[in-house]
Amino acid sequence: MPEVQPLKEDLTLFDIGTKDVVSIDIDASLKDAVSLMYEKGLRDVIIIDNETGEFGILTISDIIREQHSTTPETSLRNIPLIPCIVESKDFFVKDVVSKYGIDFYYICLVEEGKLVGIVSKTDIIANYDPKILAEYEQVINLIGRHKINYIPHDMPAKEAIILLENDLDDALIILKNKKAVGIVTARDVLKIFANNTSLNVPISHYMSSPLQTLRENATVKEALDFITKKHFKRVIIADKNGDIVGIISQSELTRLLYNKWMDLTRKSLDIAKRALEFEKIAMMDPLTQAYNRTKFEKVIEKEEERIIRYKISFYSIIIIDIDDFKSVNDTYGHNAGDSILKEFVYYTQKFLRKNDMLFRWGGEEFIIFLPQTNCKNAVIVAEKIRNIIANHIFKDGPERITCSFGVSAKRSISDNVLDIIKRADNALYIAKRNGKNRVESSCTNF
């Protein structure tokens, strides 16, 4: 399966678009448009309305539909056109899908109100993620999506055109003696109209022959390259004996690429999401949903790297120990003890700032990490948490519990985290020794 590659951030629509745009004024006639399209070998032409500054698209399909209700002299202004999205030539490719989706025909690129290029949805998909070209997907797996329309070689051209009118994305395969000898597409019909030739002769007079086919084990990428090189709209697939086994249009191949890209993107996002979920699980204490010691080590490692890079040398930590927690378990049971731990974490986290982090260090002991906080302010935080917990009524076990706190801070860039923890632990020991339910710090020691 192709590997998804990131899109170049500054790639613009003009970078990938067609600059040599063929256009015609909206006041020109249908006959003028047909002649221009035939002369340039185009299936579509851009129609410009200089009065409104808007752009439209005239396709071969439109011309076939209009043959019954208009004359060659009909103004293009009176023909329903496909609207063309208008966007700055400097618009980024990476923003197209989020703004317009993929359900558009062309994007007309403008600079100071003038048309300077066009981009198709095929261009967007191919450049939005080039590696999504299905290099390993065989076209034979897709041919069921597009039926094959066979007609006899002596069918009048008028009847054949009616068949195409009913299904303009299809092509007609011409049979003679049960063998495929040619193909008729909307492009061939355009040639008939441009030359004003008879519609009563057999359709075989206007078919493209011999058939140009692609082997059945060709990949989607090879099929797209074939279509681009031959300027075809579709590709005919033949087996090793030369018999036609399917036909698929460029638009279907384009949809395949887009769907494959979307599928890979969804899978990539899903994998990334799962990885984040697994990482979160691995970094969380399953009982209290506080972070665990492994997460603490990663956070400190990242913070130390930031300090070295930016020469910012302060953060503080608070070690908390729930007083007499063993007696809670002994008296009220471990379920009550677990409930108290969870409730303690919940109310402590509610008080902390967005960037502060609470970790379960082990048992009834916790650590709070306070980035860009000096020791004095960390003591204030600890005192407020001590007061919140001491005055909280717990649901299970004893109504009230208390905690002891030890605070320390990073003194310099070279100050080791193990030393910081040791100083906080010593301060916690002093808090316990001095009667519990209190905050002590190493601030006065430096």
C-alpha positions in Angstrom: 0.0 0.0 0.0 1.4 3.5 -0.9 2.8 5.4 2.0 1.0 8.7 2.8 3.3 11.7 2.4 2.7 15.1 3.8 1.6 17.8 1.4 4.0 20.7 0.7 2.7 23.5 2.8 3.2 26.4 0.4 2.0 24.6 -2.8 -0.5 26.9 -4.6 -3.2 26.3 -7.1 -1.2 28.1 -9.7 1.7 25.8 -9.2 -0.4 22.8 -10.2 -2.9 24.4 -12.6 -3.1 24.7 -16.3 -1.9 28.1 -17.4 -2.7 27.9 -21.1 -6.4 28.3 -20.7 -8.7 28.4 -23.7 -11.7 30.6 -23.2 -14.4 32.4 -25.2 -16.7 35.3 -24.5 -20.2 34.5 -23.3 -21.7 36.5 -26.1 -20.2 34.2 -28.7 -22.4 31.6 -30.4 -22.6 27.9 -29.8 -21.2 27.4 -33.3 -18.1 29.5 -32.4 -17.6 27.4 -29.2 -17.9 24.1 -31.1 -15.4 25.2 -33.7 -12.9 26.4 -31.0 -13.2 23.2 -29.0 -12.8 21.1 -32.1 -9.8 23.1 -33.3 -8.1 22.9 -30.0 -9.0 19.3 -29.3 -10.9 20.2 -26.1 -13.8 18.6 -24.2 -14.5 21.7 -22.2 -14.0 25.4 -22.7 -14.1 28.3 -20.2 -16.8 30.9 -20.8 -16.0 34.4 -19.6 -18.7 37.0 -18.8 -16.7 40.3 -18.8 -19.7 42.2 -17.5 -20.0 40.3 -14.2 -16.5 38.9 -14.0 -18.0 35.4 -13.6 -16.8 32.2 -15.4 -18.7 29.2 -16.6 -17.8 25.9 -18.3 -19.2 24.5 -21.5 -18.7 20.8 -22.0 -19.3 18.4 -24.9 -22.2 17.0 -22.9 -23.8 20.4 -22.8 -23.5 20.7 -26.6 -25.1 17.3 -27.2 -28.0 18.2 -24.9 -28.5 21.6 -26.5 -28.7 20.2 -30.1 -32.5 19.6 -29.8 -33.5 23.0 -28.3 -31.0 25.5 -29.8 -29.5 26.5 -33.1 -25.8 26.9 -33.9 -26.2 30.6 -33.7 -27.6 30.6 -30.2 -25.6 32.8 -27.8 -23.7 31.1 -25.1 -25.4 33.5 -22.7 -28.6 31.6 -23.3 -27.1 28.2 -22.5 -27.0 26.8 -18.9 -23.3 26.6 -18.0 -21.5 24.8 -15.2 -20.4 27.5 -12.7 -16.6 27.6 -12.2 -15.4 28.3 -8.6 -13.3 31.4 -8.7 -10.2 31.5 -6.4 -7.0 33.4 -6.2 -4.1 31.8 -8.0 -2.1 32.0 -4.7 -4.7 29.9 -2.8 -3.0 27.0 -1.1 -3.7 23.5 -2.3 -3.8 22.2 1.3 -6.9 24.3 2.0 -9.0 23.3 -1.0 -10.6 20.2 0.3 -11.6 21.8 3.6 -13.2 24.8 1.8 -14.7 23.2 -1.3 -14.7 19.5 -0.7 -14.1 17.5 -3.9 -17.4 18.0 -5.6 -16.5 20.6 -8.2 -15.6 20.6 -11.9 -12.9 23.3 -12.2 -11.5 26.1 -10.1 -10.8 29.2 -12.2 -7.7 31.0 -11.0 -7.6 34.7 -11.1 -5.1 37.5 -10.6 -6.5 41.1 -10.4 -9.8 39.8 -11.9 -8.2 38.1 -14.9 -8.3 34.4 -15.6 -4.8 33.0 -15.4 -5.3 29.3 -15.0 -7.6 26.4 -14.1 -7.4 23.5 -11.8 -9.5 20.3 -11.9 -10.4 18.0 -9.0 -8.1 15.4 -10.6 -5.2 17.9 -10.2 -6.2 18.5 -6.6 -6.3 14.9 -5.6 -3.0 14.0 -7.5 -1.2 16.9 -5.8 -2.9 16.8 -2.4 -1.2 13.6 -1.7 0.8 12.2 -4.7 1.5 8.9 -3.0 -2.2 8.0 -3.0 -2.1 7.1 -6.6 -3.1 3.4 -6.5 0.2 2.0 -7.6 -0.8 -1.6 -6.6 -4.5 -1.6 -7.3 -5.4 -3.4 -10.6 -8.0 -1.8 -12.8 -9.6 -5.2 -13.4 -10.9 -4.9 -9.8 -13.0 -1.8 -10.7 -14.4 -2.6 -14.2 -17.7 -3.8 -12.7 -18.6 -0.2 -11.9 -18.9 0.8 -15.6 -21.1 -1.3 -18.0 -20.1 -1.9 -21.6 -22.5 -0.6 -24.2 -22.2 -2.6 -27.5 -24.0 -1.5 -30.7 -23.9 -2.9 -34.2 -21.6 -1.2 -36.7 -24.5 -0.4 -39.0 -26.7 1.5 -36.5 -27.6 4.9 -37.8 -25.5 7.7 -36.2 -28.7 9.5 -35.1 -29.7 6.5 -33.0 -26.3 6.1 -31.5 -26.1 9.7 -30.5 -29.5 9.3 -28.6 -27.9 6.4 -26.6 -25.0 8.7 -25.7 -27.3 11.5 -24.8 -29.0 9.2 -22.2 -25.7 8.3 -20.6 -23.1 10.9 -21.5 -20.3 9.3 -19.4 -20.5 6.1 -21.3 -18.9 5.1 -24.6 -20.3 2.9 -27.4 -18.3 -0.1 -28.5 -18.9 -0.9 -32.1 -19.4 -4.6 -33.0 -18.9 -6.2 -36.4 -19.3 -10.0 -36.7 -19.4 -10.1 -32.9 -15.9 -8.5 -32.7 -15.2 -5.1 -31.2 -13.9 -2.9 -34.0 -14.1 0.6 -32.7 -15.5 3.1 -30.1 -17.7 6.2 -30.3 -17.6 8.8 -27.5 -19.0 12.2 -26.9 -15.9 13.6 -28.5 -16.7 11.9 -31.8 -20.2 13.4 -31.7 -18.6 16.8 -31.3 -16.7 16.1 -34.5 -19.9 15.3 -36.3 -21.6 18.5 -35.2 -18.5 20.6 -36.0 -18.3 19.2 -39.5 -22.1 19.3 -39.9 -22.1 15.8 -41.3 -25.0 13.5 -41.9 -26.6 11.6 -39.0 -28.3 9.0 -41.2 -25.1 7.1 -42.1 -23.9 4.1 -40.0 -22.2 5.1 -36.8 -19.1 3.1 -37.9 -18.3 6.1 -40.2 -17.5 8.1 -37.1 -15.9 5.6 -34.8 -12.4 5.7 -33.6 -10.6 2.5 -34.8 -8.7 0.4 -34.0 -9.5 0.2 -30.3 -6.6 1.1 -28.0 -6.8 -1.1 -24.9 -4.9 -1.6 -21.7 -4.1 -5.1 -20.3 -6.3 -6.3 -17.5 -3.5 -6.5 -14.9 -2.6 -2.8 -15.3 -2.6 -0.6 -12.2 -4.7 2.4 -11.6 -1.6 4.6 -12.0 -0.8 3.0 -15.3 -4.4 3.6 -16.5 -4.2 7.3 -15.5 -0.9 7.7 -17.3 -2.4 6.0 -20.3 -5.4 8.3 -20.3 -3.3 11.4 -19.9 -0.9 10.4 -22.7 -3.6 9.5 -25.1 -5.9 12.4 -24.1 -8.7 9.9 -23.5 -11.6 10.2 -21.1 -11.8 6.5 -20.3 -9.7 3.3 -20.6 -10.8 0.0 -22.2 -9.5 -3.1 -20.5 -8.8 -6.3 -22.6 -7.7 -9.7 -21.5 -4.7 -11.6 -22.8 -6.8 -12.8 -25.8 -7.6 -9.2 -26.8 -11.3 -9.6 -25.7 -12.8 -6.6 -23.9 -13.5 -7.3 -20.3 -14.4 -3.8 -19.1 -14.3 -0.1 -19.4 -13.8 2.6 -16.8 -13.8 6.4 -17.0 -11.3 8.8 -15.8 -13.8 10.3 -13.3 -14.2 6.8 -11.8 -10.4 6.4 -11.5 -10.3 9.9 -9.9 -12.9 8.9 -7.4 -10.9 5.8 -6.6 -7.9 7.8 -5.8 -9.9 10.2 -3.7 -11.6 7.4 -1.8 -8.3 5.6 -1.3 -6.7 8.8 0.0 -9.7 9.3 2.3 -9.5 5.7 3.5 -5.7 6.0 4.2 -6.2 9.3 5.9 -9.0 7.9 8.1 -6.8 4.9 8.9 -3.8 7.1 9.6 -5.9 9.3 11.9 -7.4 6.2 13.5 -3.9 4.8 14.1 -2.7 8.1 15.5 -5.8 8.3 17.7 -5.4 4.8 19.0 -1.7 5.5 19.7 -2.7 8.5 21.7 -5.3 6.5 23.6 -2.8 3.8 24.3 -0.2 6.3 25.4 -2.7 8.0 27.6 -3.6 4.6 29.2 0.1 3.9 29.7 0.6 7.2 31.4 -2.4 7.3 33.7 -3.0 5.8 37.0 -6.0 3.5 36.4 -7.7 4.1 39.7 -7.5 7.8 40.2 -6.9 9.0 36.5 -4.0 11.1 37.7 -0.9 10.8 35.7 1.6 8.2 36.8 5.4 8.2 37.6 6.3 7.2 34.0 4.5 10.3 32.7 6.2 12.5 35.4 9.6 11.3 34.1 8.7 12.2 30.5 7.3 15.6 31.5 10.5 16.5 33.5 12.7 15.3 30.7 10.9 17.6 28.2 11.0 20.5 30.7 14.7 20.1 31.3 15.3 20.2 27.5 13.2 23.4 27.3 15.2 25.0 30.2 18.5 24.2 28.5 17.3 25.6 25.2 15.7 28.8 26.5 17.7 29.3 29.7 14.6 29.4 31.9 15.6 27.8 35.1 12.6 27.5 37.4 9.8 25.1 38.1 8.5 23.8 41.4 7.2 20.5 42.7 4.9 19.6 45.6 4.9 16.2 47.2 1.6 15.4 49.0 0.9 12.6 51.4 -2.6 11.8 52.8 -2.3 11.7 56.5 -3.0 8.5 58.4 -4.3 6.8 55.2 -3.4 3.3 56.5 -5.9 3.7 59.3 -8.6 4.7 56.7 -8.1 1.4 54.9 -7.9 -0.6 58.1 -11.1 1.0 59.5 -13.3 1.6 56.5 -11.9 -0.9 54.0 -10.0 -0.5 50.8 -13.1 0.4 48.7 -13.5 3.5 50.9 -9.8 4.2 50.6 -10.0 4.0 46.8 -13.0 6.4 46.8 -11.0 8.9 48.9 -8.1 8.7 46.5 -10.3 9.4 43.5 -12.1 12.2 45.2 -8.8 13.8 46.4 -7.5 13.7 42.8 -10.7 15.2 41.4 -10.8 18.2 43.7 -7.1 18.8 43.5 -7.1 18.8 39.7 -10.1 21.2 39.7 -7.9 23.8 41.5 -4.8 23.5 39.4 -4.0 25.7 36.4 -4.1 24.3 32.9 -0.4 23.6 32.7 0.0 22.2 36.2 0.0 18.4 36.4 -0.9 16.0 39.2 0.9 12.6 39.4 0.2 9.6 41.6 3.7 8.8 43.0 2.7 5.7 44.8 0.0 4.6 47.4 -1.4 7.7 49.0 1.5 9.9 47.8 1.2 12.4 44.9 3.4 15.0 43.1 2.3 18.2 41.5 4.5 19.8 38.8 4.2 23.6 38.5 6.0 24.9 35.4 7.5 28.4 35.5 6.5 28.7 39.2 9.0 29.7 41.9 9.1 28.1 45.3 7.3 31.0 47.1 4.3 30.7 44.8 4.3 26.9 44.9 3.9 27.2 48.7 0.8 29.4 48.2 -0.6 26.8 45.8 0.1 24.0 48.3 -1.5 25.9 51.2 -4.7 26.5 49.1 -4.9 22.8 48.2 -4.3 21.8 51.9 -7.2 24.1 52.9 -9.5 22.7 50.2 -8.9 19.1 51.2 -9.1 19.7 55.0 -12.5 21.3 54.6 -14.0 18.9 52.1 -16.5 16.3 53.2 -15.7 13.0 51.6 -18.5 10.6 50.6 -17.0 7.4 51.9 -14.9 6.6 54.9 -14.2 9.4 57.3 -15.9 12.7 56.4 -12.6 14.6 56.6 -9.0 13.9 55.9 -5.9 16.0 55.9 -2.7 16.1 53.9 0.9 17.0 54.5 2.9 18.9 51.8 6.6 19.3 50.9 7.6 22.0 48.4 10.8 22.6 46.5 11.9 24.3 43.3 14.7 24.1 40.7 17.5 26.4 41.9 19.5 26.6 38.7 19.9 25.1 35.3 22.3 22.5 36.7 20.0 21.6 39.6 19.1 17.9 39.3 15.5 16.7 39.4 16.5 14.0 41.9 17.9 16.6 44.2 14.7 18.7 43.8 12.5 15.7 44.7 14.8 14.9 47.7 14.4 18.4 49.1 10.6 18.2 48.7 10.6 14.8 50.4 12.6 16.2 53.3 10.2 19.1 53.6 7.3 16.6 53.6 9.0 14.7 56.4 9.3 17.9 58.4 5.5 18.6 57.8 4.7 15.1 59.2 7.0 15.5 62.2 5.5 18.9 63.0 2.0 17.6 63.3 0.7 16.9 59.8 -1.9 18.9 57.9 0.7 21.5 57.0 3.0 22.8 54.3 6.8 22.9 54.6 9.3 23.9 51.9 12.9 24.0 51.2 12.6 27.7 50.2 14.4 29.0 53.3 17.3 26.7 52.6 18.7 28.9 49.8 
